[in-house]
């Protein structure tokens, strides 16, 4: 990206796009011009590109992530231009600014993009987005099913029909009990049957989407990662597929703490001077992954053990991945009991376990990534650390030969696997979180 590149801010809506231009160059405080309003259609966007870049100059577009998806991003990138999808919650805003219009929003994006003050989000590929849509569709169907069950239960409660509390609901026995219920009013009988049909239909929809998820996941490029995550306690196919479809390439996070902060599982803080005040978790970032992690973490309230089901779902994972999963189970089960004995509420202890679980997920993905692409990762390590390699080679002649030889340089064949190192380091340092 050159200094003279044009920065174009786009305020995108379902029907229209408001555009503004900020010229690059040495004068970063230059005027931001309003381009105009166009229709949010592919032909109108292509026409705007030709008007802004008649000579084929590369443009840099900025627009906020929203319900319109990534179609605009893919069109602009396919045309040979740079495009950044901005995180709306991280856009700097003036506290005293009380006027908001589409035109001002577009000018603000162009100005802040030119100044480098905007934070871009990760854009999934087509395959990644398709799997994410499937997992979210199943989650929506599950929410509809839960509402249908609540409505049926509320109807039974209003009319004094109580099922045996010692037995589980929504089983075949429970539905046989429902079929025996009779109401005096024919209208109420119709309503009752409609509630039952709603529960049945939503349950069939959830089951069908689950089968589709199992089928599509096996042909997914991230299927080995999904199988590896299933080695963790409390993580099954649906949870693993949700995590990988929402996060994509987890190796883009440099440390587990970055992943924890991205998922909003770290404590909020308001410190000033000598006072330091920490509150509840930030709840920023991806809500879908945070939800499934919190649900999975409830499994760690029980003592650590390897059941037949855990062995069956971990059989496709390598020995190194299974070792990290077992280490995670011992650590998290003990962590939950320690927090409970310290007087923490179960929900607080569970969220703390979910935060550490995300760290072990990071370690597992690092390990599996190293196993899938050992040669590529070795080359990347050598390229990322050329200065370290040269220093190590120079020190081989010094008096510290023995100390240097005990630490192999990045890219050396004797270097331990990434997951083995990071997993053990995380397990040792997680007590400080």
C-alpha positions in Angstrom: 0.0 0.0 0.0 1.6 3.3 -1.1 1.3 6.6 0.7 -0.6 8.2 -2.3 -3.4 5.6 -2.2 -7.0 6.8 -2.0 -9.0 5.7 1.1 -12.7 5.2 0.5 -15.1 5.0 3.4 -18.4 3.2 2.8 -21.4 3.4 5.0 -23.3 0.2 3.9 -27.0 -0.4 4.2 -29.3 -3.0 2.7 -30.4 -0.7 -0.1 -27.8 2.1 -0.4 -24.1 2.8 0.2 -22.8 6.2 1.2 -19.2 6.8 0.0 -16.5 9.3 1.0 -12.9 9.7 -0.2 -9.7 10.6 1.7 -6.6 11.2 -0.4 -3.4 9.6 0.9 0.1 11.2 0.7 2.2 13.1 3.2 -0.7 15.4 4.2 -2.7 13.1 6.4 -5.0 15.9 7.5 -6.2 16.6 4.0 -9.8 17.1 3.1 -12.2 14.2 3.1 -14.6 14.6 0.1 -18.1 13.2 -0.1 -18.5 11.0 -3.2 -22.3 10.4 -3.0 -24.9 7.7 -2.5 -25.2 4.7 -4.7 -27.4 1.6 -4.7 -26.2 -1.4 -2.9 -26.0 -3.5 -6.1 -23.0 -5.1 -7.9 -23.4 -3.0 -11.0 -23.5 0.3 -9.1 -20.4 -0.7 -7.1 -18.5 -1.6 -10.3 -19.5 1.8 -11.8 -18.2 3.6 -8.6 -14.9 1.7 -8.9 -14.4 2.9 -12.5 -15.2 6.5 -11.5 -12.8 6.5 -8.6 -10.0 4.6 -10.4 -10.2 5.3 -14.1 -6.5 4.6 -14.5 -6.5 1.3 -12.6 -5.1 2.8 -9.4 -5.5 0.5 -6.4 -8.0 1.9 -3.8 -8.4 1.0 -0.2 -12.0 0.6 1.0 -13.3 0.6 4.6 -16.7 -0.4 5.8 -18.1 -1.7 9.0 -19.1 -5.3 9.5 -22.9 -5.7 9.6 -25.9 -7.8 8.4 -25.0 -7.3 4.7 -22.3 -9.9 4.9 -19.1 -10.1 2.9 -20.4 -9.9 -0.7 -19.2 -6.4 -1.1 -15.7 -7.3 0.3 -15.3 -10.1 -2.1 -16.4 -8.0 -5.1 -13.9 -5.2 -4.2 -11.0 -7.7 -3.6 -11.8 -9.5 -6.9 -11.6 -6.2 -8.7 -8.0 -5.9 -7.5 -8.5 -3.4 -4.6 -7.8 -3.5 -0.9 -10.8 -3.8 1.4 -11.0 -3.9 5.2 -14.1 -4.9 7.1 -14.0 -2.9 10.3 -15.1 -4.0 13.8 -17.9 -1.5 14.7 -17.3 -1.8 18.4 -13.6 -0.7 18.0 -14.2 2.4 15.9 -13.0 5.5 17.8 -15.8 8.0 18.4 -15.9 11.4 20.0 -17.9 11.4 23.3 -19.3 14.9 22.6 -20.4 14.1 19.0 -24.2 14.1 19.0 -24.9 14.2 15.2 -24.8 11.0 13.3 -25.6 10.7 9.5 -24.7 8.3 6.8 -22.5 11.0 5.2 -20.6 11.7 8.4 -20.1 7.9 9.0 -18.6 7.4 5.6 -16.3 10.4 6.0 -15.2 9.2 9.4 -14.3 5.7 8.1 -12.3 7.2 5.3 -10.4 9.6 7.6 -9.7 7.0 10.3 -8.8 4.4 7.7 -6.2 6.8 6.3 -4.8 7.4 9.8 -4.6 3.7 10.6 -7.0 3.9 13.5 -9.4 1.2 12.4 -9.3 -2.5 13.4 -10.2 -5.0 10.7 -12.1 -8.3 11.4 -11.2 -11.7 10.0 -13.2 -12.4 6.8 -14.1 -16.1 6.3 -13.8 -17.9 3.0 -16.8 -19.3 1.1 -16.5 -22.8 2.6 -15.9 -21.4 6.0 -18.9 -19.2 5.8 -21.1 -22.0 4.6 -20.2 -24.2 7.6 -20.8 -21.2 9.9 -24.2 -20.7 8.4 -25.0 -24.4 9.0 -24.0 -24.3 12.7 -25.9 -21.1 13.3 -28.9 -22.5 11.6 -28.9 -25.5 13.9 -28.4 -23.1 16.9 -31.5 -21.1 15.7 -33.5 -24.3 15.3 -32.5 -25.4 18.8 -33.7 -22.0 20.2 -37.1 -22.5 18.4 -37.3 -26.0 19.9 -36.6 -24.7 23.4 -39.4 -22.1 23.0 -41.9 -24.7 21.8 -41.1 -26.9 24.8 -41.5 -24.0 27.2 -44.9 -23.2 25.6 -46.1 -26.7 26.0 -44.9 -26.9 29.6 -46.6 -23.6 30.4 -49.9 -24.9 28.9 -49.7 -28.0 31.0 -48.9 -26.0 34.1 -51.9 -23.7 33.6 -54.2 -26.7 33.6 -52.7 -28.5 36.5 -51.2 -31.4 34.5 -48.0 -32.5 36.3 -45.6 -35.2 35.1 -43.7 -37.4 37.5 -40.7 -35.3 38.6 -38.6 -38.3 39.2 -38.6 -39.1 35.5 -37.0 -37.3 32.6 -39.1 -35.2 30.2 -39.1 -35.3 26.4 -38.6 -39.1 26.3 -40.9 -41.7 24.7 -42.5 -42.3 28.1 -43.2 -38.6 28.4 -44.9 -38.4 25.0 -47.0 -41.4 25.7 -48.1 -39.6 28.9 -49.0 -36.6 26.8 -51.1 -38.7 24.4 -53.2 -39.8 27.4 -54.1 -36.3 28.4 -57.7 -35.2 27.7 -59.3 -31.8 28.1 -63.0 -31.1 28.5 -63.0 -28.3 26.0 -62.5 -29.3 22.3 -60.8 -26.0 21.7 -58.2 -26.7 24.4 -57.6 -30.2 23.0 -56.8 -28.6 19.6 -54.4 -26.1 21.3 -52.8 -28.9 23.2 -52.2 -31.0 20.1 -50.8 -27.9 18.2 -48.2 -27.5 21.0 -47.3 -31.1 20.8 -46.9 -30.9 17.0 -44.7 -27.8 17.3 -42.4 -29.7 19.6 -42.3 -32.7 17.3 -41.6 -30.6 14.2 -38.8 -28.6 15.8 -37.2 -31.7 17.2 -37.2 -33.3 13.7 -35.7 -30.1 12.3 -32.9 -30.1 14.9 -32.1 -33.8 14.2 -32.0 -33.3 10.4 -29.7 -30.3 10.8 -27.4 -32.3 13.1 -27.2 -35.1 10.5 -26.4 -32.5 7.8 -23.7 -31.1 10.0 -22.2 -34.5 10.5 -22.2 -35.2 6.8 -20.8 -31.9 5.7 -18.1 -31.7 8.3 -16.4 -34.8 7.0 -15.7 -33.2 3.7 -14.6 -29.9 5.3 -11.0 -28.8 5.1 -10.9 -28.3 8.9 -12.3 -31.8 9.6 -9.0 -32.9 11.2 -9.1 -30.0 13.6 -12.7 -30.9 14.5 -11.7 -34.5 15.2 -8.8 -33.3 17.4 -11.0 -30.9 19.4 -13.4 -33.8 20.1 -10.7 -35.3 22.3 -11.5 -32.7 24.9 -14.0 -33.5 27.6 -17.3 -31.7 27.0 -16.5 -31.1 23.3 -18.4 -33.1 20.8 -19.0 -32.8 17.1 -21.5 -29.9 17.3 -19.3 -27.9 19.7 -16.1 -28.5 17.8 -17.7 -27.6 14.5 -19.1 -24.4 16.0 -15.7 -23.4 17.4 -13.8 -24.0 14.1 -16.5 -22.5 11.9 -16.7 -19.3 13.9 -13.0 -18.9 14.6 -11.4 -20.4 11.5 -7.7 -20.3 11.7 -7.0 -20.2 15.4 -3.2 -20.0 14.7 -3.7 -16.3 13.9 -3.8 -15.7 17.6 -0.3 -15.3 19.0 -1.1 -16.5 22.5 -4.0 -18.1 24.4 -4.6 -14.8 26.2 -5.4 -13.2 22.9 -8.0 -15.9 22.2 -9.5 -15.5 25.6 -9.8 -11.7 25.2 -11.3 -12.2 21.7 -14.0 -14.4 23.1 -14.8 -11.9 25.9 -13.9 -14.3 28.7 -11.4 -12.1 30.5 -12.4 -9.8 33.4 -13.2 -6.2 32.7 -11.1 -3.6 34.5 -11.4 0.0 35.6 -8.2 1.2 37.1 -7.0 4.7 37.9 -4.0 5.7 40.0 -3.5 3.3 42.8 -7.0 1.9 42.7 -7.6 -1.3 40.6 -11.1 -2.6 40.1 -12.0 -5.7 38.1 -15.5 -6.6 37.2 -17.3 -9.3 35.2 -16.1 -10.7 31.9 -16.1 -8.3 29.0 -18.5 -10.4 26.8 -17.0 -9.0 23.7 -16.2 -10.9 20.5 -17.9 -14.0 19.3 -21.0 -14.9 21.3 -21.5 -18.3 19.7 -18.1 -19.7 20.7 -18.4 -18.2 24.2 -21.8 -19.9 24.7 -20.7 -23.4 23.6 -17.5 -23.1 25.7 -19.5 -22.2 28.8 -21.9 -25.1 28.2 -19.0 -27.5 27.7 -17.2 -26.3 30.9 -20.0 -27.7 33.1 -18.6 -31.2 32.4 -15.5 -30.3 34.4 -17.4 -30.0 37.7 -17.1 -33.8 38.0 -13.8 -35.6 38.9 -11.4 -36.3 36.0 -11.7 -39.7 34.4 -11.7 -41.4 31.0 -15.0 -42.9 30.1 -15.8 -45.2 27.2 -17.5 -42.4 25.4 -14.4 -40.1 25.8 -12.1 -42.8 24.5 -14.3 -43.5 21.5 -14.5 -39.8 20.4 -10.7 -39.3 21.0 -9.6 -42.4 19.0 -8.9 -40.3 15.8 -6.6 -37.9 17.6 -2.9 -38.4 17.9 -1.2 -39.4 21.1 0.1 -35.8 21.6 -3.4 -34.4 21.2 -4.8 -36.9 23.6 -2.1 -36.1 26.2 -3.0 -32.4 26.0 -6.7 -33.2 26.4 -6.0 -35.4 29.5 -3.8 -32.7 30.9 -6.7 -30.2 30.3 -9.2 -32.4 32.0 -7.0 -32.9 35.2 -6.3 -29.1 35.3 -9.8 -27.9 34.7 -11.6 -30.4 37.0 -9.2 -29.4 39.8 -9.6 -25.8 39.0 -13.4 -25.9 39.3 -13.2 -27.7 42.7 -10.6 -25.2 44.0 -12.7 -22.2 43.1 -15.8 -23.8 44.7 -13.9 -24.4 47.9 -12.7 -20.8 47.8 -16.3 -19.6 48.0 -16.9 -18.8 44.3 -20.4 -19.3 42.8 -20.8 -22.3 40.5 -21.5 -20.0 37.5 -18.3 -17.9 38.3 -16.2 -21.0 38.6 -17.6 -22.4 35.4 -16.8 -19.2 33.4 -13.3 -19.3 34.8 -13.0 -22.9 33.6 -14.3 -21.9 30.2 -11.6 -19.2 29.9 -8.9 -21.8 30.6 -10.6 -24.3 28.2 -10.1 -21.8 25.4 -6.4 -21.8 26.2 -6.2 -25.5 25.9 -8.1 -25.3 22.6 -5.4 -22.9 21.3 -2.7 -25.4 22.4 -4.5 -28.3 20.6 -4.9 -26.4 17.4 -1.2 -25.4 17.5 -0.2 -29.0 17.9 -2.5 -30.3 15.1 -1.3 -27.5 12.8 2.3 -28.5 13.4 1.5 -32.2 12.7 -0.5 -31.4 9.5 2.1 -29.0 8.0 5.5 -29.8 9.7 7.6 -28.7 6.8 5.7 -25.5 6.1 5.8 -24.6 9.8 9.5 -25.3 10.0 10.1 -23.0 7.1 7.9 -20.2 8.6 9.8 -20.5 11.9 13.1 -20.1 10.1 11.8 -17.1 8.2 10.3 -15.4 11.2 13.5 -15.8 13.3 16.5 -15.2 11.0 18.2 -13.0 13.6 17.8 -15.7 16.3 19.3 -18.3 14.0 22.3 -16.1 13.2 22.9 -15.3 16.9 22.8 -19.0 17.8 25.3 -19.9 15.0 27.6 -17.2 16.2 27.4 -18.3 19.8 28.4 -21.8 18.9 32.0 -20.7 19.0 31.7 -18.9 22.3 32.2 -20.1 25.8 28.4 -20.8 26.1 28.4 -23.7 23.6 26.8 -26.1 26.0 24.1 -23.7 26.9 23.3 -22.8 23.3 23.2 -26.4 22.1 20.6 -27.2 24.8 18.2 -24.9 22.9 17.7 -25.8 19.3 17.0 -22.9 17.0 13.6 -22.5 15.2 13.4 -24.8 12.2 15.8 -27.4 13.6 14.6 -31.1 13.5 15.2 -31.5 17.2 12.7 -28.7 18.0 9.8 -30.1 20.1 6.3 -29.9 18.6 4.5 -26.6 19.1 1.5 -28.1 20.8 3.7 -30.0 23.3 5.6 -26.9 24.3 2.7 -24.5 24.4 0.3 -27.0 26.0 2.7 -27.6 28.9 3.6 -24.0 29.3 0.0 -23.0 29.4 -0.9 -25.6 32.0 1.9 -24.3 34.2 1.1 -20.6 33.8 -2.7 -20.9 33.8 -2.8 -20.8 37.6 -1.9 -17.1 37.4 -4.9 -16.2 35.3 
